Amino acid sequence: MSSLDKHSSTGVPEAVRAELFASKRRCRLLRALAGAGGEASVSDLVAEIRAAKPAPTDTADEVRYDLHDHHLPKLAATGVVEYDSALDKLRLLDFVAARTAAQTLTE
């Protein structure tokens, strides 16, 4: 099997993709980012995640911490998003991943 066969159409290895989509919060983040046209502030995304049904019991600060500590680094390292810490904004780089994340939430 070639190295290309081990990667998705986005260039992210399948094992990494499976881990990316294992988190409902990460999937909600990607779906919300895509729904915002591919760019949004972290604050707007936190509000969108908290509005999801079923709503998380975490406070906005807890969701923000979770995103900054766990999800944003992983998504940025895999090239799915670009994070501008000075503006606290995200830009979606991989719309295929966002579509897969949305599908994962409906399964």
Secondary structure, 3 states (H helix, E strand, C coil): CCCCCCECCCCCEHHHHHHHCCCHHHHHHHHHHHHCCCEEEHHHHHHHHHHCCCCCCCCHHHHHHHHHHHHHHHHHHCCCEEEECCCCEEEECCHHHHHHHHHHHHC
